[in-house]
Amino acid sequence: MKGKVKTIRDNFGFITGEDGKDYYFNEKSLAEGLTMKDLSVNTPLTFDVQRQADNKVRAVNCKIVKNEAVEFFEKHVLNLSSHKECYDAFCDHAKSYAERLKSGEVTTSMIRKIYARILNARTVSDVKFLRPHFAYTSGRNEKNAILREFMDLLDVLVKSMEIDNEEHLNNFKEFMEAIVAYRKYVGDDK
């Protein structure tokens, strides 16, 4: 079943399922590798429903739903200039992801320092040295699952960059410019 985190405490919370019902979950309900710190209100999840011995139901095997735009970016961003036929799809995904950032209250001011450093990078190594900054930004805003998702996406892309590949660097910069531009376009930005 699909749903979204409705409320979350330190060690438990509730998910509102697509059926409109609320389901209890805790740390033991999460799929391997996922922790309560990875979640925040409105994090989209898939989960199974399990009936307990006391006849109550709870969510189990909870997994974060990977955003379609994130999957597209992971597959195509670094090779965008080689696959020009993907450019319209790239722009459409950038716009939809900007809407996601807006809904998650992620503003360009939250990512401004990283954005500026990416644009000033001259080599792939310069960008790879930003990985700790992605982690810091994510940790500083630990309750914002959408920002964390974005920082994780940046980290995955940078890890995938080939050290001497200038095309990867240019495509990554173009990706960042598109995200910031569409984030401004969709409004409510600070």
N, C-alpha and C positions, 0 to 999 in steps of 0.2 A: 504494500500500500504506500501511497505518497502522502506527505503532510509537511507541516512546518512547525518548528519549535514555537510553542505558545508562551511558556514561562520556563525559566531555568534558575536553579539555585546552585549551591556549591556541589551537591552530590545527587540531585534529582531534578526532574522537570516534567512538563507535559507537552505532548505533541498533539496538534489538531490535525486529524486525518482528513483525507479528501471526502470521507463520509460525514464530516462535521462533528464527529465525536472526539473527545480528548482522551489521550492515552498516557498513562504514567510511564516514565522511563528513568533509569539511573545508569551509573557507570557500567554496570554489568550488562546493560541492554545494548551497549555500543559495539559495533563491529571492531574487529582487531585493528589496532593502530589509531583508533579514534578516542579522544578524551573529552571530558566535559568542557575543557578550555577551548576546544575547537568549535564549540557551538555558541550561538547567541540567538536571541529572539528573531524569528522569521527565517532561520536557516532551513532550507529545503532538505527533506530527508526521505528516504525510502525505509520501510520497516515492515516487520512481520508482527502479527498480533498473536499473543500467547495467553491461554487461560491458565491461571494459577490454581493451586490446590484449594485455595479459599474461594474459588469461583470468580475472582477478579481478573480483569484482562490488563495486559501491559504490552508495551512496545518492546520488541527485541530485534536483534540484528540490524540496528539503526545505522544507516550509511548516508553520508552527505551526497546529495544529487549534484553531479558535475554539470555545470552550466554548458549549454551547447556552444556558446561563443568561446568559452575557455578551451573546449576541445578543438574547435576550429583553429584558434590562435596557436595552440600547441603544435598542431600539424602543419600549419601553413606560413606563419609569420616570418620565420627565418629565411624562407625560400620564396618570398612574395614576388620579388622582381623576376624570378625565373618562371613563375606561374602567373603571368599577367591576366590570364582568364579568370583568376580567382579574385581580382581586385574589387569588383562590384560586391561579391560576397563578403570580402574583407570589410568594406565600408559598411555594409548592412549589419554585420556582426559587431563592428565597432560602435555603431549607433545603438544597437540593442544592449550592448554591454554598458554603454554610458547610462542608459536608462536604469540598468541594474545598480550601477554605482550610485546614481541619484537616489534610488529607493533604499539603498543601504547607507544613505547620508554620507557618502564619500565625496568630498569636494576636491577641486584641484589644489586648494591651499593645503590639504592634508598630504598631498604627494608632490608639492612644488619643489622641495629640495632635491628629491630623487630625480624628478623630471629635468631640472636644470643640469644636474650632474650627468645624466644620460646624454643630453644634447651637447654637452661640452666634451664628452668622451672622444678621444682620438683613435683609440684602439679597443679591441675586444677585451684586452686585459684591464683597461680602465673601467669597463662596465662590470667585469667579473669582480673587481674590488668593491663594488656596490652591494654585493650580496648581504653583508652584515647590516647595511642600511635598510634593506628590505625587511630583515628580521626585526630590527629595532622599531621600524614604523609599525609593523604588525604587532609587536609586543606592547608598544606604547598605546595602541588602540585595541587591546585584546578582546574587548566585548563586541567589536565590530567584525562580524564574520565575513562580510562582503569585502572589506578592506584587506582582511587576512587572505581571502581567496585571491585578490588582485596581487598582493605581495608574493604569494606562493606561485602565481602564474609568471610574474617577472623572474622569480628565482629559477623556475623550470626552464624558461626561455634562455636565460643567461647561462645556465649550466650546459645547455645544448649547443651553445655557440662554439664554433671552431676558432681557436686562438688566432689564426692568421687569415680569417675569412672576413674581408672588408664588406662583402655583400651582407653577411649576417649583421654586422654592426649597423649598416645603413638601413636595413629592413627593420631592425629593432627600434632605431630612432624614429622611423616613419610610423611604426606601430604606436609608440608613445605619443607622438604628435597627433595622430588620429584619435586616440583615446581622450586626450585633453581637449581637442577641438570639439569632438562630439559631446563631451561632458559639459562644455560651455553651451553648446547648441541646445541640449535638452533642458537647460535652465536650472533655477534654484541653486546656483553655484556661488560660493563665497571666494 
